[in-house]
């Protein structure tokens, strides 16, 4: 009997120590944070969800994309592009919707963009044979190569066009590995290249096996896509983009050097056609992982840059949101979203007052699911 009451007491203590947060509620991190998962293993028959990407539409919808991995959490195999949609700022979400599935092949690296002038949402993605791994694709010993496709939606993501291949337009013959994003793209809002749709990309070249970043872009509302030039230096990997003051573009880049735990960046003054030399941002530390860069321009003379990544030099943990008011020269404002295991993320601005955050995290490991959280912009800029 004494043991029975002891177990009961432990259960009561566990319950008392657990805080459950409503969807969309901003929370302060702790070791026992209850994550607000919108994708978790087992949903819709998928073993694992990875690679979050998100946009907030002009009509106020939040579109949360991910890779639905059928059999395990690995980067190859049967992988579909999936979507959940919220019409109330993340309080409730639609069921998992399959945007693109191609048998047992890999459909991934989602990069969504909305064309503000037409309302159409574009989704740029990559494809490869599900039996090929990255090493085989890089050495051209697999069954097929890496291909690039676009899909579109005219109804806020409720329905999608069939995938259209654009590999010939945006990938050179001696490129092997090719990765769009992953995370949102952008449409330039100011300057000479206003209206341009921009997708950040990294690729590997033969015979050097060097990894460069570049953009692909469209100046005709997504009808055709063109290829920008490489950065001057290699040593790069997954990449995210944002607009700076005056319509310039910044690329913020995962470092390919596993001994260096800081992000790389470069800028362009000609719409992403050419790039300045790569620089190192010593503030943006990382364990070598993906990150997300986003800009908010509340006025023509003001630009706020936001950035999220696992800010830890040793392990994928400590998912942190930062803000800069000087186009990334400094990052004085930050808030830890989740202190525990965490990895890939994406961010969006919701109704100009909140930062919507979509990120991989878990109390056991970083890939336990994809969580959603909102942070008040005003509060972030006070931290």
KASUL-V463739 format. One line per field, one symbol per residue. psi: psi as a letter, one per 20 degrees, with the letter a starting at -180 (. if undefined). burial: I if it has 9 or more other ideal C-beta (glycine too) atoms within 8 Angstrom, else O. A space follows every 10 residues. Layout:
psi->???
burial->???
//
This chain:
psi->gghghggggg ghggghjppp qqpippqpqr hkpoqnpipq phpkjqhqpr mqqqqprhjj qpooqrpoog hajqirbnpq prqqppjkjj hqqrrppogp pmcjrooalp nqqpohhiip pqoprqqrpi iprgghghjk jahraprpqq rqpjlkjhqq rqpppkghhj pqhjpeqpop dqaqarppir ahkpippppq qqrpqqjhkq orqaqqrpjl kigqqrprqq qhqbkrbqqq qqprpjjrqp pppppioiip lqqqrrqpjk jjgrqrqqrp oihnqqjnrq rppqqpnirh jppppqpqro mpihrnrlop prqpjlkjhq mipqppgpia pqdqrqqqpo kjiqopppqp rqhgrikirp qqqqppgghh ji.
burial->OOOOOOOOOO OOOOOOOOOO OOIIIOOOIO OOIOIIIIII IOIOOIIIII IIIIIIIOOI IIIIIIIIII OOOOOIIIII IIIIIIOOII OOIOOIIIII OOOOIIIIII IIIIIOOOII IIIIIIIIII OIOOOIIIOI OIOOOIIIII IIIOOIIOOI OOIOOIOOII IOOOIIIIII IIIIIIIIOI OOIIIIIIII IIIIIIOOOO IIIIIIIIOO IIOOIIIIOO IOOIIIIIII IIIIOOIIII IIIIIIOOOO OIIIIIIIOO IIOOIOOIOI IOOIIIIOII IIIIIIIOOO OOIIIIIIII IIOOOIIIII IIIIIOIIOO IOIIIIIIII IIIIIIIIII OOOIIIIIII IIIOOIIIII IIIIIIIOII IOO
//
